[in-house]
């Protein structure tokens, strides 16, 4: 790791040079909110964002992604390995990418994901403004973000930049960087440390304690029925989550009925049809037919089932599910704290 400093005046020139030579995706304004999108100028990059509508996983697994194109007996893969610099990712979203890196790389490796991921450079950025439903300061604190190649932190007179590997080091060529002083390194450390106490929502128990209590609540059907009473089964909590990775695969045929494509789409375990299976002969079975069962499954996945595999909960505390839920019942802090009190 190497530590650098760039002044505020030189930072815009650095971004401008980078976007002129590389494909850059970063946080940008969309009306009153923020999204990850293509950055074409330094003015578009908004490192002061609180949270984006969708997580940066969409860069590697888009909501709709073509896997294969076909024409008769000919098939072609549609792997996208275009290099991209994903710039300005908050630490909780880096942790989300760490989880999907692991899950998409094990067993039957997903080459569509891993090819794009390998071609990417991820630069994290410090949190300057906190979203109203954030709780990243009290969840999964036992795990640290690892999947980034560099990290930029806004400090008083400019930006501290830490390159984590050669990919991160390569970006230095685009700007007027200088070696950071020990004082600048310490200022950046304090800036990131102090933000960990700024979340408006907080979990009151450790990840280990939550895992045990949530898992033990599985058979409490009355509790889960009450928690899911107002659920619309819309799936917004899943589609905005940085660690959800379920997908559906569909073939799309052209009018000639010979050629077409196979696409995958984000899917959601909260929707009614997610667990519906065909039994043949026009019969079907839905093994999570009730709202409470689907609601329970989501929290088991986030707080209990994957902890040992991932080293912590499959939740980063971004708060996207809370803010996107129409019924305002998806907030993990509210649900988990209630379970811990039962």
N, C-alpha and C positions, 0 to 999 in steps of 0.2 A: 504494500500500500504506500502511495505517495500523497502528500498533502500540498495543495496549491491554493493560491489566492488570486482572485481577479476583481478589479474594481467595478463598481456599479456602472461607471461610464463605459468600460470596456466589455461589459457582459452582453449588451445588445449587439455589439459588433461580432462577438463570439457566436451568438445564436444565428445571426444573419449569415455568417460564413458557413456555419454548419448546415443550415437548411438549403444553402445554395449548392452544396455538394453531396448531401445525404438525404435520404427520405427520413423525415422526422415526424413522429407522432407524439403529441403532448396535450396537456390540459388547455382548453380554450373555452371562451364564454359562449353560451347558447342561451340567449335572452337573459334570464336571471339566474341560470344554473351553469354547470360546467360539464363538458364532455371531453373524452380523448378523441382527437382528430388530427388530420394532417396539419402540420405547422408550416406555413409558407413565408412567414416574416416574424421578426422578433416581437412585434406588437401583438401578435396573436397568442404567444405563449403566456399563460397566466399561472405563475408559480404561487400566487396568493390564493388559489382556490381552496375551498373547504373539502368538498368531496365531489366526484363526478357522478353523473346519473348511472352509467354503466361502468363496471370495473375494466381495467386494461386487459383482462383475459380475452376480450373481443378481438384484440389484435392477432391472437394466436388461434382462437376458435371462434370465428364470427358467428352471429346468430343463425345465418344460413351459409353453409360452406359446401362447395362442390368437391366431392371426393373422386369421382370417376366420370368421364364422358365416354359414350359408346355409340357406335354406328355399325349395325349388323353384328358381325362377329369380332369387330375391332374395339379394343378398349384402351383408353389412355388415362393414366393417373393425373390428378390435378394438384399435385403438391406445390405449394407456394413457399419458396425459399428466398424471396426478395429480401435483401438486407434492410433493416429498419432500426433507427435509433428511437427507442421509447424513452422520452425525456420527461422528468418531473413526476415520478411515481412516489406516492407516499409509502412509508415503511409497511403499513398494514396491507397495502396492495402487493408489495413485494412478497410479503409472507403468503398471500393468496396464490401468487405465481409459483412460489416454492412448493406449495402443496400440489398444484396441478402438474408441475414439473415431475414430481415423484409419481403421481398417479397415472400420468400418461406415458411414463417411461418404463414402468414395470410390466412383467408378463408379456402380453402381446403389445409391444410398443406402438404407439400411435404416430406414424411417420408424418402425417399431416401437421400434427402439433409440433413434434420434435424438430422437424426440418425448419419451420419458421422460427422456433425458439432458438435454435442454434445459430441462425442467421441474424439474430437481434442483438442489440446493445441496450441494456437497461440502465438508466441513470435515475437514481432516486433523488428526492428533494425533501427538505424539511417542511413540516406543517406550519404554515403561517396563520391560518384561520381554522377554527374547529367547527365541524358541523353540529347541528343541534341535537342529533341522535347518536353521536359517537360515543363509544365505550372502549376504544382500543387500549386505553391505559390500564384496564383491569382484566383483560382476557388474554390468555396465551402468553403471559409474560415470561414463561420459561423457555420460549423459543425466540430466536433472533432472525431477522431477515438475512438471507444469504445469496439470493439469486441476482443481485445487481452487480453491475460492472463499475459503477462510480456513484458518488453521492454529493449533491450540492446543497449547501446550507447558507441561507441569507444571514449575514452578520452586519454589524453597523455600517461599515464603509464599503461593503461589497459582498462577495460570495467566497466561502471556503469550498474547495472542491477536493474530494478524495477519490483517487483512482484505485480500484480494487484489483484490477488485472490489466492485461494488455489492451483489451477492448476499451476500457475506460481511459487508459493512458493515451490511446490513439486520438482522442478528441482534443487533447491539449493543443494539438497543432492548429486548431481553428481559432484560438484566442490568445490574448496577451496575458498568459498566466505567469505567476512568479511563485517561488517556493514560499509556503505559508510559514509564518513565525509561530513559535510555541503559544504565544498569546492568542493568535487567530484560531489555532487548533482548539484551544481551550474554550474560546468564546463559542465556537460551533458546537462543541460537546455540551456546553451548558444550555445552549438554545434548544437542542434536541431533548435533553434531559428534562428541562422545565416544562416542555409541552406535554409530557406524559401525565401531568397532574391536571390538565385543563379540560378533560372530557366532562360534559354535563351529566352523563349517565355512568353508573359504576356498578360492577358486580361485587358482591360482598363476601364471596368465598373463593377458595383456590380452584384451579382447574381440576385437580384430583378429587376434591370434595364434590364438586359439581358433577363430574363424571359418574361417581358412585351413586349419588342421590337421583340423578336423572335416570340412570339405568334401572335403579330400584323402583322407580315410579311407573315402569312399563305397564304393569297390570292394573293400575289405578284408572280404569276406564272412565269413571265419573269425573275425575280431574281433567282428563284430556278432552272429554266431551264439553265440559264447561269452558275450557281454554279456547276451543275451536268453535264455540257456538255462533260467533258472528263471521266466520270465515266464508268468503265468497268462492273459494277454490280457484282463484284467478291465476295464481302462480307468480305474482309480482315479486314475492320474496325470493323465489328461486332464480328468476331471470336477472335480478339485480345483484345476486350474490357472487362474490369473487372466488368462492370455492366450490360452487355447484358445477358439475360437469356432465350431467346426464344429457343424452341427446337421442333424437329419433332419426331414423334413416328412411328416406322416401325416394323412389324413382320417378323422374319427370320425363315423360315421353313427348317427343315432337309430333307434329301432325302426321308425319309420314309413318309413324308407328314402327320405325326402324332404329332411329337415333334418339339420343336423349342424354340424361345425366343422372347421377345418383348424388343426392344432397343429404346433408345432415343438418338438423335444426336443434336449437336449444329446446330441452324438454323440462317439465316441472313435475315433481312428485306430489305437488299439492292439487293438481288438476284431477278431475274425476276419472278420466280415461287412462291415466298413467299406468295403473296396476291392472288394467283390464286385459284378459287373455282369451283367445279363441279356443274353444273346446271341440270345434268341428261340428258339422251338422247344424249350423246356425246357433249353437249354444256358446255362451261365454261365462267367464268367472272374473269377478273383481275382488282381489284379495286385500284391498284397502278401500272398501266401498264407502265407509263412513268418514266424515270430515275429521273427527277426532283421531282416527287411525292415521290419516295422512298428516295431520298436524303433529302427532306424536312421532311419526317416522322422521320428519324434518329435524326435530330437536334431538332425537336419538343420533342421527347422522352428524349433527353439528357439535354436540356436547359429549357423546359417549362412544359411539361405534368406532370412530377412526382415530381416537386419541393415541392408542399404542402405536399404530402405524405411522402417524404424523409427528409424534412427540408432543402433542398438545391438541386442543380442540380444533375442529374444522370450521372455525369462525375467527374472523380477524377484528371484529368490533367496529367495522366501518359505519354501521347504522343504516345502510342502504335499504335493507328489508323493512326497517321500522318506518322510514320516511315514505316508502313506496306503497305500504299497505293501506288500502282504501278503508278498511275497517279498524285500522290502528290496533291490531292484536298480535302482530308478528314480532314485536320488540323482544329480542332475546333477554334483555335485562329484566323486563317485567315478568316474563314467563319463568325464567330460571330462578329469580329471587322468590317467586311465589312457590315454586317446587321445593326450594330449600326450606321454606317455612312450614311445609305440610308435615 
